[in-house]
Amino acid sequence: MSSKYWNVVPIAVLVLMGAYYIRYHPSFVFIPNDVQVVIPEGTNIADIDRLISEAGVWPQGTLLKSEYLSLEGTLFPDTYRFDRGSTAEDVITRMQAVKPLNSGLSGFTAKSLIIASMLEKEVQIESDMRIVTGIIEKRLAAGMPLQLDATVAYGACLPRFNLGEYCDVSQVNLVDNIKRDSAYNTYTRRGLPVGPISNPGLKALRAAENPHVSDYWYYLSKPDGTTVFSRTLEEHNTAKWRFFPR
């Protein structure tokens, strides 16, 4: 073989080897270690645990332990990026460190935190939330039971949370559980439940600290998210039959 071809052979071999590698080996794809997780307002700790596990950060049930469940209401809902393999402490530290700008709020009392957590599950519009806060305050002052379905649902799910199991509060049978007493049953007990039932956002927190005084004593959340307010029990029952006929 002529010496002028000696340099061509190694190059041809390298080209063939490169083509073979590309054909039979998958190309390199960069997979980031962190993932985005959206935590909506009003999610409880079990919901947060599930959302983060579905994003691939940790195994489901990581947050369903008594020491973490006791932090209900203190984890600020927002959009986060968490590293895969993050610990419960990592996530809790991030979510408790959020200091919303321009909130107009210097701090939250335990009472306002509980009320805000209930507002998130009961009402959607901030102006309506303020009216409902006023109703809650009036009922507390009068010694009337609050009778909030959302607190009953949370109380029904809590035993399962403590066992490390997920429970969807929106699927709780309220008809049966309203009759079962618990520290969260605002039908069988007067006053506020013993703690928050969700993790509220700014809208509900503002409303909880700025109640609107009105003549209303009752309210009803319609399927479309709007709220019907009533001054008397008779008006309230009429609204229930109108919007939730049996």
C-alpha positions in Angstrom: 0.0 0.0 0.0 1.3 3.4 -0.9 2.6 5.4 2.0 0.2 8.2 1.0 -2.7 6.1 2.3 -1.4 5.3 5.7 -2.9 8.5 7.3 -6.3 7.8 5.7 -6.8 4.4 7.2 -6.8 5.4 10.9 -9.2 8.3 10.2 -11.6 6.0 8.3 -11.5 3.5 11.3 -12.3 6.3 13.7 -15.2 7.5 11.6 -16.6 4.0 11.5 -16.2 3.5 15.2 -17.9 6.8 15.9 -20.8 6.0 13.6 -21.2 2.6 15.3 -21.2 4.2 18.8 -23.9 6.7 17.8 -26.0 4.1 16.2 -26.0 1.6 19.1 -25.6 3.9 22.1 -28.2 6.3 23.3 -27.2 10.0 23.3 -26.5 11.7 26.6 -29.4 13.5 28.1 -28.9 15.9 31.1 -31.5 15.3 33.8 -31.6 18.1 36.4 -31.5 17.0 40.1 -34.2 19.5 41.1 -37.8 19.5 40.2 -40.6 22.1 40.3 -43.5 21.5 42.7 -46.6 23.7 42.8 -48.2 23.7 46.3 -51.7 25.3 46.0 -53.2 27.4 48.7 -55.3 25.3 51.1 -53.5 22.0 50.7 -52.9 20.1 53.9 -49.7 18.3 54.8 -50.9 15.0 53.4 -51.6 16.7 50.1 -48.2 18.4 50.1 -46.5 15.1 50.9 -48.3 13.5 47.9 -47.5 16.3 45.5 -43.8 16.2 46.4 -43.7 12.4 46.1 -45.4 12.4 42.7 -42.6 14.8 41.6 -40.0 12.2 42.5 -38.5 14.0 45.4 -39.2 11.4 48.1 -41.3 8.3 48.9 -45.0 9.0 49.7 -45.6 9.2 53.4 -42.4 11.1 54.3 -44.3 13.9 55.9 -47.0 11.7 57.5 -45.4 11.6 60.9 -46.7 13.2 64.1 -43.8 15.7 64.4 -44.5 17.0 60.9 -48.3 16.8 61.0 -48.1 19.1 64.0 -46.8 21.8 61.7 -50.1 22.0 59.7 -50.8 25.6 58.7 -47.2 26.8 58.8 -46.0 25.6 55.4 -46.5 28.5 52.9 -48.0 27.5 49.6 -46.0 28.5 46.6 -44.1 27.2 43.6 -40.8 25.6 44.7 -37.8 23.7 43.3 -36.8 20.8 45.4 -33.8 18.5 44.9 -34.5 14.8 44.5 -33.8 13.1 47.7 -34.6 16.1 49.9 -35.4 15.3 53.5 -38.6 16.4 55.3 -36.5 18.9 57.2 -35.1 20.4 54.0 -38.6 21.0 52.6 -40.1 22.2 55.9 -37.2 24.7 56.3 -37.8 26.0 52.8 -41.6 26.3 53.1 -41.4 28.0 56.6 -38.7 30.5 55.5 -40.9 32.1 52.9 -41.5 35.8 53.7 -44.1 37.1 51.2 -43.3 40.6 50.1 -45.8 43.4 50.4 -48.2 41.3 52.4 -49.1 44.1 54.8 -49.1 41.6 57.6 -46.5 41.6 60.4 -47.4 38.2 61.9 -50.2 35.8 62.5 -51.8 34.7 65.7 -52.7 31.1 66.3 -56.4 32.1 66.0 -56.0 33.8 62.6 -54.0 30.9 61.3 -56.7 28.5 62.2 -59.4 30.7 60.7 -57.4 31.3 57.5 -56.9 27.5 57.1 -60.7 27.0 57.3 -61.4 29.9 54.8 -59.2 28.2 52.2 -61.4 25.1 52.3 -64.8 26.9 52.5 -64.6 30.1 50.4 -62.8 31.2 47.2 -63.1 35.0 46.9 -61.2 37.2 49.3 -64.1 39.6 49.9 -66.3 36.7 50.8 -63.6 35.3 53.0 -63.7 38.6 55.0 -67.5 38.3 55.5 -67.1 34.6 56.6 -64.4 35.7 59.1 -66.9 38.1 60.5 -69.5 35.4 60.8 -67.0 33.1 62.5 -66.2 35.8 65.0 -69.9 36.5 65.7 -70.6 32.8 66.2 -67.6 32.4 68.6 -68.7 35.4 70.6 -72.3 34.1 70.8 -71.2 30.6 71.8 -72.7 29.1 68.6 -71.1 26.1 67.0 -69.3 27.0 63.8 -70.6 23.9 61.9 -68.0 23.9 59.2 -67.9 20.8 57.0 -64.2 21.2 56.2 -63.1 20.7 59.8 -65.2 17.5 60.1 -63.5 16.1 57.0 -60.0 16.9 58.3 -60.8 15.3 61.6 -62.0 12.2 59.9 -58.8 11.9 57.8 -56.3 12.7 60.6 -56.2 9.2 62.2 -55.2 7.8 58.8 -52.5 10.6 58.4 -51.1 9.5 61.8 -50.8 5.9 60.4 -48.8 7.2 57.4 -51.7 6.8 55.0 -53.1 9.3 52.5 -56.7 10.4 52.9 -58.5 12.8 50.5 -60.5 15.2 52.7 -62.8 16.0 49.7 -64.0 12.4 49.6 -65.0 12.1 53.3 -68.6 11.0 53.9 -69.8 14.1 55.9 -73.2 12.7 56.7 -71.7 9.9 58.8 -68.7 11.9 60.2 -70.7 14.9 61.4 -72.1 12.6 64.1 -68.6 11.5 65.2 -67.1 13.7 67.8 -63.4 14.8 67.4 -61.3 17.8 68.3 -62.0 19.1 64.8 -65.7 18.5 64.7 -67.2 22.0 64.8 -70.8 20.5 64.9 -70.3 18.6 68.1 -68.0 21.2 69.8 -68.1 24.9 70.2 -65.2 27.1 69.4 -62.3 26.7 67.0 -60.8 23.3 66.1 -57.6 22.5 68.0 -55.4 23.5 65.0 -55.3 24.5 61.4 -56.8 22.2 58.8 -54.7 23.4 55.8 -51.9 25.6 54.8 -53.3 29.0 53.9 -52.1 31.6 51.4 -51.9 35.4 51.7 -55.5 35.9 50.6 -57.0 33.9 53.4 -54.5 35.2 55.9 -55.4 38.8 55.1 -59.1 38.0 55.4 -58.6 36.2 58.7 -57.1 39.3 60.2 -59.6 41.8 58.6 -63.1 40.5 59.2 -66.0 42.3 57.6 -68.9 43.1 60.0 -72.3 42.3 58.5 -75.8 41.2 59.5 -75.1 37.6 58.3 -75.0 34.6 60.5 -74.9 31.9 57.9 -73.3 31.2 54.5 -73.4 28.5 51.8 -70.7 27.8 49.2 -72.3 27.1 45.8 -70.9 24.6 43.3 -69.6 27.5 41.1 -67.5 28.8 44.0 -69.6 31.8 44.9 -71.1 32.3 48.4 -74.7 32.8 49.5 -75.1 34.7 52.7 -78.1 34.6 55.0 -79.3 36.5 58.0 -81.5 33.9 59.5 -81.6 30.1 59.7 -84.8 30.1 57.6 -83.0 32.0 54.8 -80.1 29.6 55.0 -82.3 26.5 54.8 -84.1 28.0 51.8 -80.7 28.5 50.1 -79.7 24.9 50.8 -82.8 23.5 49.3 -82.4 25.8 46.3 -78.8 25.1 45.4 -78.5 21.5 46.8 -82.0 19.9 46.3 -82.3 16.4 47.5 
